[in-house]
């Protein structure tokens, strides 16, 4: 998350809207306190815990097997 002041946002709105368009969140602060957040439109309606995540995929490797082996080793 990017935190900016009201003045910084006003002076560089394009920069921050471009960041939001790329999927980042921008928190707007006034007198050091957060007062608003700019979030991508599609994320604004879905709680963060329901948003899709990228899955870890390693070609030719069973991640489950790796975890079990590491647990057996005591890592």
N, C-alpha and C positions, 0 to 999 in steps of 0.2 A: 504494500500500500504506500502510496505517495502522499505525504502531508504537505500542504501549501497554505500560505496565508491568503486572505481575501484579496489583498493587493497583488500578490504574485499571480493568482489565478486571473484576475482582471487584465493584468499586463501581458500574460502569456496564455490566453485561453486556448488558442489553437494547439499549442504544445500539449496541454493537459487533455483536451478532447481527443487528440490523436492517441494518447496513452490509454484513455478509456476505450477507444475503438479497438485497440490491440488486446483488450481484456484486463487491463489494470484498473485498480480502484484509486480514486483521488479523494483524500479527506481534506476538507476546507476548514481552516481554523481562524477564529477571531479572538484576539487577545490571548492567544495561546491555548484556547479551548476549542475542541472540535464542534462545529455547528452544522455541517452537512457532509454528504459523501456523494461523489459522482461514481456511478457504477455502470457497467455495460447494461443496456436495456434488457437483454435476455436474462441476465442474472438478477435483476432487481426483483423479480417475482418469485424466484426459487431460493429457498434457504440454502446457505453454503453447504450444509451437510447432505443436501439432495442433489447438488450439482455433479455432473459426470466428472470422473477423474480418469487420468491416463493410467492404463494398466502397465505394469512392468513386464515386458516380454523380452526374454533372452533366447534367441534361436538355438535350439539343440540343448537347452539346459532346463531341467525341471527345478523351478524355484522352490517348490514344496520339498523336493528331495534335498536341496541345499540347506534349507532351514532345519530339517530333521537331522541332517548330518552335523550341523553346527551345534544343535542342542545336545546331541550325543557326545560331542567333544567337550561340552561345558563352556562354550563361548557365550 
